[in-house]
């Protein structure tokens, strides 16, 4: 096959979406669990419908902002670390390219290439994009996994708001006397659905993912409702 017959690799993989998928699933999961747990706790304490509604809205706003801030700071720290490592590699390539070539060769030998072939591969890759080769194969930094703070923060805030809006809708629509039951069962159903969707997108086992998310979410609601009932019974 002639060189010009080769085409650029265009195959899509699930790992390319792992950054935003993780943030979105985590945000929606937290939105449902935290808001539903707040509602369950306040409802179990025999609070008024207005108080429960206020709690749900406050939980939605505070949670979305908290998720965005936390995700941004966390991912930005990762991005700073990646930049520092890349800058170090850039300097080492400029001052000691031979050592960097040996490092890359050793990596390919460890992966199964013969030393001579590993050296040739390292030479060609460094001639094409030395920093990119070292970032990918020495540091483990690639385009698919590189940190994107703003994207992660926005995905977390938006997904948290979407998740939290669901228990809020239950508060608005469910009768006061069955509000606690509606909140718990609807949240459990939504968590199971979210777990299934995340599993399908990520290629993981659906049943296991749904059970895991639903179990921990239901446990959180049960504990919060128990605390609310305890304090609500106090004089």
TATA-V502412 format. One record per pair of residues at least 24 apart in sequence whose ideal C-beta (glycine too) atoms are under 6 Angstrom apart, sorted by the first residue. I is the first residue (numbers start at 0). J is the second residue. D is the distance in Angstrom with one decimal. If there is no record, write none. Layout:
i=(I & I)
j=(J & J)
d=(D & D)
This chain:
i=(13 & 13 & 14 & 15 & 19 & 22 & 22 & 22 & 22 & 23 & 23 & 24 & 26 & 26 & 26 & 26 & 27 & 27 & 27 & 27 & 29 & 30 & 30 & 30 & 31 & 31 & 31 & 31 & 32 & 32 & 33 & 34 & 34 & 34 & 35 & 35 & 35 & 35 & 36 & 36 & 36 & 38 & 38 & 38 & 39 & 39 & 39 & 39 & 39 & 40 & 40 & 40 & 40 & 42 & 42 & 43 & 43 & 43 & 44 & 44 & 44 & 45 & 48 & 51 & 52 & 55 & 55 & 59 & 62 & 62 & 63 & 63 & 63 & 66 & 66 & 66 & 67 & 67 & 67 & 70 & 70 & 70 & 71 & 71 & 74 & 74 & 74 & 75 & 77 & 78 & 78 & 81 & 81 & 84 & 85 & 88 & 89 & 92 & 106 & 165 & 183 & 187 & 187 & 190)
j=(201 & 202 & 143 & 143 & 154 & 70 & 151 & 154 & 155 & 154 & 158 & 197 & 66 & 155 & 158 & 159 & 158 & 161 & 162 & 193 & 159 & 159 & 162 & 163 & 162 & 186 & 189 & 190 & 216 & 219 & 62 & 58 & 163 & 166 & 166 & 182 & 186 & 220 & 219 & 220 & 223 & 166 & 170 & 182 & 179 & 182 & 220 & 223 & 224 & 223 & 224 & 226 & 227 & 178 & 179 & 224 & 227 & 228 & 227 & 230 & 231 & 231 & 175 & 170 & 170 & 167 & 170 & 163 & 159 & 163 & 156 & 159 & 160 & 155 & 156 & 159 & 152 & 155 & 156 & 151 & 152 & 155 & 148 & 152 & 146 & 148 & 151 & 148 & 146 & 146 & 148 & 140 & 146 & 138 & 134 & 133 & 130 & 129 & 136 & 189 & 220 & 213 & 217 & 216)
d=(5.7 & 5.1 & 5.6 & 4.7 & 5.0 & 5.8 & 4.5 & 4.1 & 4.7 & 4.8 & 4.3 & 4.6 & 5.4 & 4.1 & 3.3 & 4.0 & 4.3 & 5.9 & 3.8 & 5.7 & 5.7 & 4.0 & 2.5 & 3.8 & 4.3 & 5.5 & 5.4 & 5.8 & 4.5 & 5.2 & 5.4 & 4.7 & 4.1 & 4.4 & 4.1 & 5.4 & 3.7 & 5.6 & 5.0 & 4.9 & 4.0 & 5.4 & 5.8 & 4.9 & 5.9 & 5.4 & 4.7 & 5.5 & 4.1 & 4.0 & 5.7 & 5.9 & 3.4 & 5.2 & 4.4 & 4.3 & 3.7 & 4.1 & 4.1 & 5.8 & 3.1 & 4.9 & 5.3 & 5.7 & 5.5 & 4.6 & 5.0 & 3.9 & 5.4 & 5.9 & 4.6 & 4.6 & 4.7 & 4.2 & 5.7 & 4.5 & 4.4 & 5.6 & 3.7 & 4.7 & 4.8 & 4.2 & 5.0 & 3.7 & 4.9 & 4.3 & 4.5 & 4.0 & 4.1 & 3.8 & 5.7 & 5.4 & 6.0 & 5.3 & 5.9 & 4.9 & 5.8 & 5.2 & 5.3 & 5.5 & 5.4 & 5.5 & 5.3 & 4.3)
